[in-house]
Amino acid sequence: MDARGWPPGRWLCPPGIVLLAFASLLSCLLPSGQAKIYSRCELTRTLRNFGLEGYRGYSLADWVCLAYYTSGFNTAAVDHEADGSTNNGIFQVNSRKWCQNLDPEAPNLCQMYCSDLLNPNLKNAVICAMKITQEPRGMGSWEAWRHHCQGKDLRDWVDGCDF
């Protein structure tokens, strides 16, 4: 053993183990660990409990259809746009106007952090979506709803769900 205390070429802990430990620690800190992907009927019941049935003239089926086409019912969905903004959560709320992400100068009309929209309990996502729907375009604010849900028979989205 030389004067430094460790023989040349010997590690106290192999690099692979250190990397594995670091990755495990990092995964505990990421919000994706709290992701939830709702089933169609579970989401229907949850959105009904939040009072979305008939809100601003939209049915639960409209909301479930929107959630499917924006996020696949995934509460932790985040999509990065070319302009640097993000679409967040089950309804893919955009950071350009509705929530605060990295730019503290951007409007934050929902008065919350974008990460608040990733919570599996959906409270913040529903509150923000209700604010968006109060805008003149209503659910038409979501391109996915306009293309996939608007003007269509959406009964299948909630059929068979006990609520």
N, C-alpha and C positions, 0 to 999 in steps of 0.2 A: 504494500500500500504506500502511495506517495504522501507527501506532506499535506496535500489538500484533503485527505481523509477518505477518498473513494478510489478504488482501483480504476484505471483507464478502461473505458468500454462497459462499465457496469452502471446500471441505473438503480436508483432507490425504488422507483416504480416504473414499469415499462410504459413507453409513450402511449400505447394503445389503451391501457387502463386509464391513464390520465384523460385521454380524449373521450373515452366512454363515460367517465365520471362527470366531465364537463358537459357533455351532451345531455346526460340525465338531469343535471341541475338546471340547465337552460330550459329543458322541456317542462319543468315544473313551474317556471316563471312565465311561460307564454300563455296568452288567453285562449289559444286553440285547445288547451286541455279542458276547457269548459264548453266545448262545442256540443251542440245538440242538433240532431236532424230529426225533425218531427215527422210523424206519420200524418197522412192526410186527415184522418178523423181526429187525432190528438190535437192537431193545429186548429181544426174547425171548432172543437170544444173550447180550446184556450182563447181563441179570438172572440167567440161568443161571450165567454166570461168577462172579457175586457170591454164588451159593449159595442162591437163592430157590426153586428147584425143591423142593417138598415142605416148605419151611420152615413150621413150626407147622401142618402139614397142608394147606397151600395149594399149588396148582399154579402153574406159570409162567403159565398162561392166566388165573388169577385176578389175578395182578399186572399182566399186560398189559391186561386188561379194565379194571382199576382206573385205570391210567395213561391209558388212552384217555378214559374218562369224566370224569376229574378235570382233565386238562390237555391232552388231544389230543396226548400224547407230547411236549409242549413243556417243556424243562427250565427255561425262564425264566418260566414262567407265574406270575403273582402276581394274586390276587383279593383285593380289599379288602372287608371285612365291615362292616356297619352299626355294630358295637360297637368299631370301630377296629382290630381284629385283621386279620391277613392270612393267606391260604392261599398256600403257597410251593412252587414246583418241580413236578416231574413227578407227584408224589403229593399235591400241595396240602396240605402239612403246616401246621397252624394255629399261629400265634404266641401264641395265648392260653395254651397249655400246653406246647408242644413245642419251640419255638425262641425265641431272643431277638431282638426287633425294636426297638421304640422304648421299651418299658417295662422297665427293668432290674429291677423288682420282680416281674414276671410269672414264673411257673414256666418253667423251661427244661429239660425232662426229657431232651431229646436232647443237652444241653450243647453247643450250637452256635448261631451266628447264623443267622437266617432266610436271609440272603444266601448262606450256605454251601450251602443246599439248591438253589440255582440253577445250580450247576456242571454243565456238560455231561458230566462223567465219571461222575456219579451216585453216587459213593462215599458222600458224606454223606447223600444222599437215601435210599439203601438202608439205611444204618446206622440212621437215624431211623425209617424205615418198619418195620424189624425190631423196634425198641423199642416202637412203637405196637402192633404185632401181638402182642407179649407181654402186653398188657393183656387182661383177661378178655373183652372184646368182640372181640378179634382184628381181622380185617379189617372186621368190622361197625362198627368205629370210623369208617369212611368211609361216609357216606350214599350216595355214588355207587356204591360196591360193593354195598351192600345192595339198592339199587333196580335196578341194571343187570346185576349179575354173580352174586350169591348164588343158589344153587340152579338155575342155568341150565347148559345144555350149552355149555361154553366152548372146545371143541376147535378151532373155527374161528380162534380168536385165535392159535394157534401152528401150525396146519396149514400144511405147505409150507415151514416154516422149518427150515433145516439147523442142527441143534445136537447 
